[in-house]
Amino acid sequence: MADLHPEHARRPSDWRESVAFCAHYWAQKPRPLGLVIALTLAMVAAEVSIPVAAGRLVDALGETARQGAAGSVVAGDAAGHAAIVALGILTGVMALYQLLNYGAGLAWNRVAAHAMSGVLDDGFARIQRFSSDWHANTFAGSTVHKLTRGKWSYDHISNILIRQFLPLSLVILGLAGVMLARFPTVGLLFFAMVAVYLVSSVMLATRWVRPANVRAAAADSQIGGSVADAVSNNAAVKAFGAEAREEALFRSVTGRWRDLALVSWARGLHMSLIQQALWLSLQAGMLALLIGLARRGAATPGDVAFVITACFQLGGSLRQVGEHIRTLQRASAELADLIEFKTAPLGVTDMPAAPALKIGSSRGRGEIIFENVRFGYPGQGPDQPPLYAGFDLRIAPGEKVALVGPSGSGKSTFVKLIQRLYDVDDGAIWIDGQDIAGVQQASLRRSISIVPQEPVLFHRSLADNIAYARPDASEAEIIECARRARAHEFIACLQQGYRTLVGERGVKLSGGERQRVAIARAFLADAPIVVFDEATSSLDTVTEKLIQSAMAELMAGRTTIIVAHRLSTVRDADRILVFDAGQIVEQGNHAELLALGGTYARLHAVEDEWAYVG
């Protein structure tokens, strides 16, 4: 099945990008990381000493047996004592290795915990600051999945590189060095054997296993997006009786993941089998060479024990190299999402050292000016004209302005531009004499209260949702704003009152109740500019009247923009702007526009006709 969304056609992350990403977080805790490395070096020294001590123990035991067979009591006692000392050294070295490994693990846990929380914090902050266009084109479920999965991908990569590959590499070098010093031929063969094994493992993992892992990871992300899309739109699914259809669609998505995952897993098993066969062959060759040396008297039983112990010791770690490489490849593919979050452009950004918007300057309180604005949405074809071209408009402080016109005429875009959800292509938008492109976005948006057609509430309490506009508000202030929004009455009737959880996106509340909570939030924000975006278009008549009275109180003394399709809601506006194809084709108050007999009058006549038919 084809991908449901272009976000799934991502670029696989290069392993160097993954390491650089992880290293950024390692560097944030230099002292704990330095302790990890110091303990790791000591641990490696102890691990390299284990086969050396084992070889000396075997030689001491051999000497003890020879002296005992020869009947030499004194020499036998000395040899036995040497064997006991060798045993004590071997036991001590093994115990030291375990203690150092334990200490390095504790130190690494501190580095890992701080880094993983940092990965989540930075990723979430980045996602929050992406433009509205990015969020509109991205599955929320996939974003959540990528963020949480990226945390564990970081952990896998870091743990393998620092806690697995770093000590393994040092142990290989240490054992090869000891062998080279004692048996140059065996040492060279050992080093070559390990090199062949590792190079083969890397080649298999990167060129054969990794592509399958990347495809499986992309399909895994698609599962999260599909679930979120269907669950968040469950009302529409039920309305059309489309449960079976959505289940079939989801089965196709999971089926695609299943097929790709089977290929990925099978290649991992095939690689493991190839590695095992390769290691056994190389190990047998090296031991055959050592046995030949022993037959000629060039090697002692302890030397053979040393090499066998080293091979067994390394064999366990090297057998895991293939799995570690596969995990690295898979984690690198999954970490690509967080790397893209970190490197992708935000879309709309603050200028360096941008000041906060100051409302109430000498130019007024809430004055809005569009000056020769040109704007077209991203992704428009080169031959498609911009929505706004040379657009000019001034809204006076405290003026109540209504925007009307057909869908797609530019009304909602007007609201998005004054919030700076998009940057204009040319020209400027001024609020109280300040170009909004040069001020902090957060301060700009705090100066504008939006009451949308479908208010979005958090799955938190009613008090939390109202106080979202001003988290430091007191309980008395929250209740007062709810009263002014005509919301206190229905909230007081709830069993838990203001502590009532509203459900995801406020699904436990009716449309009118959500609107009143949104208006209460706007009262608490006390912003100088208020925008009502189709705020009463989907309400019954009784609820609409209730909300209109709250809206009227909220509008008092504020610059107000009302976006409306129903002209009955804008009769009292100081000025009505009639939009068509990104241009204001008429403007005036209700009576003036009716007398003009133009577009507004025709729209009004059609609305009256529909009202009469109804």
C-alpha positions as CSV (number, residue, x, y, z in Angstrom):
1,M,0.0,0.0,0.0
2,A,1.2,3.5,-0.8
3,D,2.2,5.8,2.1
4,L,-0.7,7.7,3.5
5,H,1.3,10.9,3.9
6,P,4.4,12.4,2.4
7,E,6.0,12.7,5.8
8,H,6.8,9.0,5.6
9,A,9.1,9.5,2.6
10,R,11.9,10.5,4.8
11,R,15.6,10.5,4.2
12,P,17.5,7.8,6.1
13,S,19.9,9.2,8.7
14,D,23.6,8.7,8.0
15,W,25.3,6.9,11.0
16,R,27.6,9.9,11.4
17,E,24.6,12.2,11.9
18,S,23.3,9.8,14.6
19,V,26.7,9.7,16.4
20,A,27.0,13.5,16.2
21,F,23.5,13.8,17.6
22,C,24.3,11.5,20.5
23,A,27.7,13.2,21.1
24,H,25.9,16.5,21.6
25,Y,24.2,15.1,24.7
26,W,27.2,13.2,26.0
27,A,29.1,16.5,26.1
28,Q,26.5,18.0,28.4
29,K,27.6,15.8,31.3
30,P,31.5,15.9,30.9
31,R,32.3,14.8,34.5
32,P,30.1,11.8,34.7
33,L,31.1,10.8,31.2
34,G,34.8,11.2,32.1
35,L,34.2,8.9,35.1
36,V,32.5,6.3,32.8
37,I,35.5,6.4,30.5
38,A,38.0,6.1,33.3
39,L,36.2,3.2,34.8
40,T,35.9,1.6,31.4
41,L,39.7,1.8,30.8
42,A,40.3,0.2,34.2
43,M,37.8,-2.5,33.4
44,V,39.4,-3.2,30.1
45,A,42.8,-3.6,31.8
46,A,41.2,-6.1,34.2
47,E,39.5,-8.0,31.4
48,V,42.7,-8.3,29.3
49,S,44.4,-9.6,32.5
50,I,41.9,-12.5,32.9
51,P,43.3,-14.7,30.1
52,V,46.8,-13.9,31.1
53,A,46.1,-14.9,34.7
54,A,44.3,-18.0,33.4
55,G,47.4,-19.0,31.4
56,R,49.7,-18.6,34.4
57,L,47.3,-20.7,36.5
58,V,47.4,-23.5,33.9
59,D,51.3,-23.4,33.8
60,A,51.4,-23.4,37.6
61,L,49.1,-26.4,37.8
62,G,51.2,-28.2,35.2
63,E,54.4,-27.5,37.1
64,T,52.7,-28.7,40.3
65,A,51.6,-32.0,38.6
66,R,55.1,-32.5,37.2
67,Q,56.8,-32.0,40.6
68,G,54.3,-34.3,42.2
69,A,55.0,-37.0,39.7
70,A,58.7,-36.6,40.2
71,G,58.3,-37.0,43.9
72,S,60.0,-33.7,44.8
73,V,58.2,-32.6,48.0
74,V,59.9,-29.2,48.3
75,A,59.6,-28.3,44.7
76,G,56.0,-29.6,44.7
77,D,55.1,-27.4,47.7
78,A,56.6,-24.4,46.0
79,A,54.8,-25.2,42.7
80,G,51.5,-25.7,44.7
81,H,51.9,-22.4,46.4
82,A,52.5,-20.7,43.1
83,A,49.3,-22.3,41.8
84,I,47.3,-21.0,44.7
85,V,48.8,-17.5,44.2
86,A,47.9,-17.7,40.5
87,L,44.4,-18.8,41.4
88,G,44.1,-15.9,43.8
89,I,45.3,-13.5,41.2
90,L,42.8,-14.8,38.6
91,T,39.9,-14.6,41.1
92,G,40.9,-11.1,42.2
93,V,41.2,-9.9,38.6
94,M,37.8,-11.3,37.7
95,A,36.2,-9.8,40.9
96,L,37.8,-6.4,40.0
97,Y,36.5,-6.6,36.5
98,Q,32.9,-7.1,37.8
99,L,33.2,-4.3,40.4
100,L,34.6,-1.9,37.7
101,N,31.9,-2.9,35.3
102,Y,29.3,-2.3,38.0
103,G,30.7,1.2,38.8
104,A,30.8,2.1,35.1
105,G,27.2,1.1,34.8
106,L,26.1,3.3,37.7
107,A,28.0,6.2,36.3
108,W,26.6,5.6,32.8
109,N,23.0,5.5,34.1
110,R,23.4,9.1,35.3
111,V,24.7,10.2,31.9
112,A,21.9,8.3,30.1
113,A,19.0,9.5,32.3
114,H,20.0,13.2,31.9
115,A,20.6,12.8,28.2
116,M,17.3,11.0,27.5
117,S,15.3,13.6,29.3
118,G,17.2,16.3,27.3
119,V,16.4,14.5,24.1
120,L,12.7,14.6,25.0
121,D,12.7,18.2,26.2
122,D,14.6,19.5,23.1
123,G,12.5,17.5,20.7
124,F,9.2,18.6,22.3
125,A,10.4,22.3,22.3
126,R,11.3,22.0,18.7
127,I,8.0,20.5,17.7
128,Q,6.1,23.2,19.6
129,R,7.9,25.8,17.6
130,F,7.3,24.4,14.2
131,S,5.0,26.5,12.0
132,S,1.2,25.9,11.8
133,D,1.8,24.6,8.3
134,W,4.1,21.9,9.5
135,H,1.6,20.7,12.1
136,A,-1.2,20.8,9.6
137,N,0.7,18.5,7.3
138,T,2.0,16.0,10.0
139,F,0.2,13.2,11.8
140,A,0.0,14.0,15.5
141,G,0.2,10.3,16.4
142,S,3.3,9.8,14.3
143,T,5.0,12.8,15.9
144,V,4.3,11.5,19.4
145,H,5.6,8.0,18.3
146,K,8.8,9.5,16.7
147,L,9.6,11.5,19.8
148,T,9.3,8.7,22.3
149,R,10.9,6.2,20.0
150,G,13.7,8.6,19.3
151,K,14.5,8.7,23.0
152,W,15.1,4.9,23.1
153,S,17.0,5.0,19.8
154,Y,19.4,7.5,21.4
155,D,19.7,5.1,24.4
156,H,20.4,2.1,22.2
157,I,23.1,3.9,20.1
158,S,24.8,5.5,23.1
159,N,24.8,2.3,25.2
160,I,26.2,0.2,22.3
161,L,28.9,2.7,21.4
162,I,30.1,3.6,24.9
163,R,29.3,0.5,26.9
164,Q,29.8,-2.2,24.3
165,F,32.0,-1.1,21.4
166,L,34.4,1.1,23.3
167,P,35.5,-1.6,25.8
168,L,35.4,-4.3,23.1
169,S,37.7,-2.4,20.8
170,L,40.1,-1.7,23.7
171,V,40.1,-5.4,24.8
172,I,40.8,-6.5,21.2
173,L,43.8,-4.2,21.0
174,G,45.0,-5.2,24.4
175,L,44.8,-9.0,23.7
176,A,46.3,-8.6,20.3
177,G,49.2,-6.6,21.9
178,V,49.8,-9.4,24.4
179,M,49.8,-12.0,21.7
180,L,52.1,-10.0,19.5
181,A,54.6,-9.7,22.3
182,R,54.5,-13.5,23.1
183,F,53.7,-15.0,19.6
184,P,54.0,-12.4,16.8
185,T,52.5,-14.9,14.3
186,V,49.5,-15.8,16.5
187,G,49.0,-12.1,17.4
188,L,48.9,-11.1,13.7
189,L,46.5,-13.9,12.9
190,F,44.3,-13.0,15.9
191,F,44.2,-9.3,14.8
192,A,43.5,-10.3,11.2
193,M,40.8,-12.7,12.3
194,V,39.0,-10.1,14.3
195,A,39.3,-7.5,11.6
196,V,37.9,-9.9,8.9
197,Y,35.0,-10.7,11.3
198,L,34.2,-7.1,12.1
199,V,34.5,-5.8,8.5
200,S,32.3,-8.6,7.3
201,S,29.7,-7.8,10.0
202,V,29.7,-4.1,9.1
203,M,29.4,-4.8,5.4
204,L,26.5,-7.2,6.0
205,A,24.8,-4.8,8.4
206,T,25.1,-1.6,6.4
207,R,24.5,-2.9,2.9
208,W,22.1,-5.7,3.4
209,V,20.3,-5.5,6.8
210,R,20.1,-1.7,7.2
211,P,17.9,-1.0,4.1
212,A,15.3,-3.5,5.4
213,N,15.5,-1.9,8.8
214,V,14.8,1.6,7.3
215,R,11.8,0.4,5.4
216,A,10.4,-1.4,8.5
217,A,10.9,1.7,10.7
218,A,9.0,3.9,8.2
219,A,6.2,1.4,8.2
220,D,6.2,1.4,12.0
221,S,5.8,5.2,12.0
222,Q,2.8,4.9,9.6
223,I,1.0,2.6,12.1
224,G,1.1,5.4,14.8
225,G,-0.2,8.0,12.3
226,S,-3.0,5.7,11.1
227,V,-4.2,5.0,14.7
228,A,-4.1,8.6,15.7
229,D,-6.0,9.7,12.5
230,A,-8.7,7.2,13.0
231,V,-9.1,7.6,16.7
232,S,-9.1,11.4,16.6
233,N,-11.8,11.3,13.9
234,N,-13.9,8.5,15.6
235,A,-17.0,10.6,15.5
236,A,-16.8,10.8,11.7
237,V,-16.1,7.0,11.5
238,K,-19.2,6.3,13.5
239,A,-21.3,8.8,11.6
240,F,-20.7,7.0,8.3
241,G,-20.7,3.5,9.8
242,A,-17.1,3.1,8.5
243,E,-15.6,1.0,11.3
244,A,-15.1,-2.0,9.0
245,R,-13.6,0.3,6.3
246,E,-11.1,1.8,8.8
247,E,-10.2,-1.6,10.1
248,A,-9.5,-2.8,6.6
249,L,-7.4,0.3,6.0
250,F,-5.5,-0.3,9.2
251,R,-5.0,-4.0,8.4
252,S,-3.4,-3.0,5.1
253,V,-1.0,-0.7,7.0
254,T,-0.1,-3.3,9.6
255,G,0.2,-5.9,6.9
256,R,2.8,-3.8,5.1
257,W,4.7,-3.4,8.3
258,R,4.5,-7.1,9.0
259,D,5.9,-8.0,5.6
260,L,8.7,-5.5,5.9
261,A,9.5,-6.5,9.5
262,L,9.7,-10.2,8.5
263,V,12.3,-9.3,5.9
264,S,14.2,-7.2,8.4
265,W,14.2,-9.9,11.1
266,A,15.1,-12.7,8.6
267,R,18.1,-10.8,7.4
268,G,19.2,-10.3,11.0
269,L,19.0,-14.1,11.6
270,H,20.8,-14.8,8.3
271,M,23.6,-12.4,9.3
272,S,23.9,-14.0,12.7
273,L,24.4,-17.5,11.1
274,I,27.0,-16.2,8.7
275,Q,28.9,-14.5,11.6
276,Q,28.8,-17.7,13.7
277,A,30.2,-19.8,10.8
278,L,32.9,-17.2,10.0
279,W,34.0,-16.9,13.7
280,L,34.2,-20.7,14.1
281,S,36.3,-21.1,11.0
282,L,38.7,-18.3,12.0
283,Q,39.0,-19.5,15.6
284,A,39.7,-23.1,14.5
285,G,42.5,-21.8,12.2
286,M,44.2,-19.9,14.9
287,L,44.0,-22.7,17.4
288,A,45.4,-25.1,14.9
289,L,48.4,-22.8,14.4
290,L,48.9,-22.6,18.2
291,I,48.7,-26.4,18.6
292,G,51.5,-26.6,16.0
293,L,53.6,-24.3,18.0
294,A,52.9,-26.3,21.2
295,R,54.0,-29.5,19.5
296,R,57.3,-27.9,18.6
297,G,57.8,-26.8,22.2
298,A,57.4,-23.1,21.3
299,A,54.2,-22.7,23.4
300,T,53.3,-23.9,26.9
301,P,49.9,-25.3,28.0
302,G,49.4,-21.9,29.7
303,D,49.9,-20.1,26.4
304,V,47.3,-22.4,24.8
305,A,45.0,-21.7,27.7
306,F,45.6,-18.0,27.3
307,V,44.6,-18.0,23.7
308,I,41.6,-20.3,24.2
309,T,40.4,-18.1,27.1
310,A,40.9,-15.0,25.0
311,C,38.9,-16.5,22.1
312,F,36.1,-17.7,24.3
313,Q,36.1,-14.4,26.1
314,L,36.0,-12.4,22.8
315,G,33.7,-14.8,21.1
316,G,30.8,-14.0,23.4
317,S,31.2,-10.3,22.8
318,L,31.9,-10.7,19.0
319,R,28.8,-12.9,18.7
320,Q,26.8,-9.9,19.9
321,V,28.5,-7.5,17.5
322,G,26.1,-8.5,14.7
323,E,23.1,-7.8,16.9
324,H,24.6,-4.6,18.1
325,I,25.2,-3.5,14.5
326,R,21.7,-4.4,13.6
327,T,20.4,-2.5,16.6
328,L,22.6,0.5,15.6
329,Q,21.3,0.5,12.1
330,R,17.7,0.2,13.2
331,A,18.1,2.9,15.9
332,S,19.9,5.2,13.4
333,A,17.0,4.8,11.1
334,E,14.6,5.6,13.9
335,L,16.7,8.5,15.2
336,A,16.4,10.1,11.7
337,D,13.1,11.6,12.8
338,L,14.6,13.4,15.8
339,I,17.5,14.6,13.7
340,E,15.1,16.0,11.1
341,F,13.2,17.7,13.9
342,K,16.4,19.3,15.0
343,T,17.5,20.4,11.5
344,A,14.3,21.2,9.8
345,P,13.5,24.9,9.4
346,L,10.9,26.2,11.9
347,G,9.1,28.1,9.2
348,V,8.3,31.2,11.2
349,T,11.2,32.4,13.5
350,D,11.9,35.3,15.7
351,M,14.6,37.7,14.7
352,P,17.7,37.7,16.9
353,A,17.1,39.7,20.1
354,A,13.5,40.5,18.9
355,P,11.7,42.7,21.5
356,A,8.3,42.0,22.9
357,L,5.3,43.6,21.3
358,K,4.3,46.7,23.3
359,I,0.6,47.4,23.2
360,G,-0.7,50.9,24.0
361,S,2.0,52.9,22.3
362,S,1.6,56.4,21.0
363,R,-0.1,55.0,17.9
364,G,-3.0,53.6,19.9
365,R,-4.1,50.4,21.6
366,G,-4.8,47.6,19.2
367,E,-4.3,49.5,15.8
368,I,-3.8,47.0,12.9
369,I,-2.3,48.1,9.6
370,F,-1.7,46.0,6.5
371,E,0.7,47.8,4.2
372,N,1.1,46.6,0.6
373,V,0.9,43.0,1.8
374,R,1.6,40.2,-0.7
375,F,1.1,36.6,0.4
376,G,0.6,33.1,-1.1
377,Y,0.5,29.8,0.7
378,P,3.5,27.6,0.6
379,G,3.2,24.9,-2.1
380,Q,1.2,27.0,-4.5
381,G,2.1,26.4,-8.2
382,P,4.4,29.0,-9.9
383,D,1.5,30.0,-12.2
384,Q,-1.0,30.5,-9.4
385,P,-1.4,34.1,-8.3
386,P,-0.9,35.0,-4.6
387,L,-4.0,35.3,-2.4
388,Y,-3.1,38.8,-1.3
389,A,-1.3,41.3,-3.7
390,G,-0.8,44.9,-2.7
391,F,-3.3,44.5,0.2
392,D,-3.8,47.6,2.3
393,L,-6.0,48.1,5.3
394,R,-6.2,50.0,8.6
395,I,-8.2,49.0,11.6
396,A,-8.5,51.7,14.2
397,P,-7.9,51.1,17.9
398,G,-11.1,49.8,19.5
399,E,-12.9,49.4,16.1
400,K,-15.2,46.4,15.6
401,V,-14.7,45.0,12.1
402,A,-16.4,42.1,10.5
403,L,-15.0,40.1,7.6
404,V,-17.5,38.4,5.3
405,G,-17.3,36.7,1.9
406,P,-17.3,33.3,0.3
407,S,-15.0,30.5,1.5
408,G,-11.5,30.9,0.2
409,S,-11.8,34.6,-0.2
410,G,-9.1,35.4,2.4
411,K,-10.9,35.9,5.7
412,S,-9.2,33.2,7.7
413,T,-5.9,34.0,6.1
414,F,-6.3,37.5,7.4
415,V,-6.5,36.2,11.0
416,K,-3.6,33.8,10.5
417,L,-1.4,36.6,9.2
418,I,-2.0,39.0,12.1
419,Q,-1.1,36.1,14.4
420,R,2.0,35.6,12.3
421,L,1.3,31.9,11.7
422,Y,2.8,32.7,8.3
423,D,5.2,35.3,7.1
424,V,4.1,37.6,4.4
425,D,6.0,37.5,1.1
426,D,6.2,41.3,0.8
427,G,4.9,44.4,2.6
428,A,4.3,44.5,6.4
429,I,1.7,44.2,9.1
430,W,1.8,46.7,11.9
431,I,0.2,46.6,15.3
432,D,0.5,49.8,17.4
433,G,3.3,51.0,15.1
434,Q,5.4,47.8,15.4
435,D,6.1,45.5,12.5
436,I,5.0,42.1,13.8
437,A,7.8,40.4,11.8
438,G,10.3,42.1,14.2
439,V,8.7,41.2,17.6
440,Q,8.6,38.0,19.6
441,Q,5.9,35.7,18.3
442,A,4.8,34.7,21.8
443,S,4.2,38.3,22.8
444,L,2.3,39.0,19.6
445,R,0.0,36.0,20.2
446,R,-0.6,36.9,23.8
447,S,-1.9,40.2,22.6
448,I,-4.6,38.6,20.5
449,S,-7.4,36.4,21.9
450,I,-8.9,34.0,19.5
451,V,-12.4,32.5,19.9
452,P,-12.6,29.9,17.1
453,Q,-15.5,28.0,15.7
454,E,-14.3,24.8,17.2
455,P,-12.4,25.7,20.4
456,V,-9.7,23.2,21.3
457,L,-9.5,22.3,24.9
458,F,-6.9,20.2,26.8
459,H,-7.9,17.0,28.6
460,R,-7.6,18.9,31.8
461,S,-10.0,20.5,34.3
462,L,-12.3,23.3,33.3
463,A,-10.3,25.6,35.7
464,D,-7.0,24.6,33.9
465,N,-8.5,25.3,30.5
466,I,-9.8,28.7,31.5
467,A,-6.6,29.6,33.2
468,Y,-4.5,28.6,30.2
469,A,-4.6,32.2,29.1
470,R,-3.0,33.2,32.4
471,P,-1.8,30.3,34.6
472,D,-1.1,32.5,37.6
473,A,-4.8,33.5,37.8
474,S,-6.6,33.0,41.1
475,E,-9.7,30.8,41.6
476,A,-11.7,34.0,42.1
477,E,-10.5,35.4,38.8
478,I,-11.3,32.2,37.0
479,I,-14.8,32.1,38.3
480,E,-15.4,35.8,37.6
481,C,-14.3,35.3,33.9
482,A,-16.6,32.2,33.7
483,R,-19.5,34.3,34.9
484,R,-18.8,37.0,32.4
485,A,-18.7,34.3,29.7
486,R,-22.0,32.9,30.8
487,A,-20.2,29.6,31.6
488,H,-20.4,29.6,35.4
489,E,-24.0,28.3,35.5
490,F,-23.4,25.1,33.6
491,I,-20.0,24.5,35.4
492,A,-21.6,24.9,38.8
493,C,-24.1,22.1,37.9
494,L,-21.3,19.6,37.3
495,Q,-20.5,17.2,40.1
496,Q,-16.9,18.2,40.3
497,G,-17.5,21.8,39.2
498,Y,-14.3,23.6,38.0
499,R,-12.3,20.4,38.6
500,T,-14.2,18.5,36.0
501,L,-12.0,17.0,33.3
502,V,-13.3,17.9,29.8
503,G,-12.0,14.9,27.8
504,E,-9.6,15.0,24.8
505,R,-10.2,18.2,22.8
506,G,-13.2,18.9,25.2
507,V,-15.4,16.1,23.9
508,K,-17.4,15.9,27.2
509,L,-18.8,19.4,26.6
510,S,-21.3,20.6,24.0
511,G,-20.3,23.0,21.3
512,G,-21.9,25.9,23.2
513,E,-20.2,25.0,26.4
514,R,-16.8,24.8,24.7
515,Q,-17.5,28.3,23.2
516,R,-18.2,29.8,26.6
517,V,-15.1,28.2,28.1
518,A,-13.1,29.8,25.2
519,I,-14.7,33.2,25.8
520,A,-13.9,32.9,29.5
521,R,-10.3,32.2,28.6
522,A,-10.4,35.3,26.4
523,F,-11.8,37.4,29.3
524,L,-8.9,36.2,31.5
525,A,-6.3,36.9,28.8
526,D,-7.5,40.5,28.7
527,A,-5.8,41.0,25.3
528,P,-6.4,44.3,23.5
529,I,-7.3,42.5,20.2
530,V,-10.1,39.9,20.0
531,V,-10.9,37.6,17.1
532,F,-14.2,35.7,16.8
533,D,-13.7,33.2,14.0
534,E,-17.2,31.9,13.1
535,A,-17.8,31.7,16.8
536,T,-21.6,31.1,16.7
537,S,-22.0,29.5,13.3
538,S,-22.8,26.0,14.6
539,L,-24.9,26.8,17.6
540,D,-28.6,26.7,18.2
541,T,-30.5,30.0,18.5
542,V,-30.8,30.1,22.3
543,T,-27.2,29.3,22.9
544,E,-26.2,31.7,20.1
545,K,-28.0,34.6,21.9
546,L,-26.4,33.6,25.2
547,I,-22.9,33.6,23.6
548,Q,-23.6,36.8,21.7
549,S,-24.2,38.7,24.9
550,A,-20.9,37.4,26.3
551,M,-19.2,38.4,23.1
552,A,-20.6,41.9,23.3
553,E,-19.2,42.3,26.8
554,L,-15.8,41.0,25.7
555,M,-15.7,43.3,22.7
556,A,-16.1,46.5,24.8
557,G,-13.0,48.6,24.6
558,R,-11.1,46.2,22.4
559,T,-10.1,46.1,18.8
560,T,-12.4,43.3,17.5
561,I,-12.4,41.2,14.3
562,I,-15.4,39.0,13.6
563,V,-15.1,36.4,10.8
564,A,-18.6,35.3,9.8
565,H,-20.6,33.6,7.1
566,R,-23.9,34.4,8.7
567,L,-24.5,38.1,8.1
568,S,-27.0,38.3,11.0
569,T,-24.1,38.2,13.4
570,V,-22.3,41.3,12.0
571,R,-25.1,43.9,11.8
572,D,-23.7,45.9,14.7
573,A,-20.1,46.0,13.4
574,D,-18.6,49.4,13.0
575,R,-17.3,48.4,9.6
576,I,-17.9,45.3,7.4
577,L,-15.3,44.2,5.0
578,V,-16.5,42.1,2.0
579,F,-13.7,39.8,0.8
580,D,-13.4,38.2,-2.6
581,A,-10.3,36.5,-3.9
582,G,-8.0,38.2,-1.4
583,Q,-9.4,41.7,-2.1
584,I,-11.8,43.9,-0.2
585,V,-14.4,44.6,-2.7
586,E,-16.8,46.6,-0.5
587,Q,-16.7,48.1,3.0
588,G,-19.0,50.1,5.2
589,N,-21.6,49.5,7.9
590,H,-24.6,47.3,7.4
591,A,-27.0,50.0,6.2
592,E,-24.4,51.5,3.9
593,L,-23.6,48.1,2.2
594,L,-27.3,47.3,1.8
595,A,-27.9,50.7,0.2
596,L,-24.9,50.1,-2.1
597,G,-26.7,47.1,-3.6
598,G,-23.5,45.1,-4.3
599,T,-22.1,41.8,-3.2
600,Y,-23.0,42.3,0.5
601,A,-26.6,43.1,-0.5
602,R,-26.9,40.0,-2.6
603,L,-25.4,37.8,0.1
604,H,-27.9,39.3,2.6
605,A,-30.8,38.7,0.3
606,V,-29.8,35.1,-0.1
607,E,-29.5,34.6,3.7
608,D,-32.9,36.2,4.2
609,E,-34.4,33.9,1.6
610,W,-32.9,30.8,3.3
611,A,-34.1,32.1,6.7
612,Y,-37.6,32.5,5.3
613,V,-37.6,29.0,3.8
614,G,-36.4,27.6,7.1
